[in-house]
């Protein structure tokens, strides 16, 4: 077993994680923008089941932004190769 096949296998097994984290990050940032813009920019399906129809948009936008940045950061760290 060579070291090339071991390192290639490790990066290949992380590929689905990187894709999932990147998609979650992008979607969360889009939602954050929609919440922070507020008003009629928010689609009705995002607030359909919510007991709070108006308000807390800044809090939800802030949380979505933090989640998006964290997911994109996690995706970036997962793509970095380990130097050893």
Protein Blocks (a to p, Z undefined) as FASTA:
>chain_A
ZZklmmmmmmmmmmmmmmmmmmmmmmmmmmmmmmmngmjllcfklmmmpcblggjklmmm
mmmmmmmmmmmmmmmmmmpccdZZ
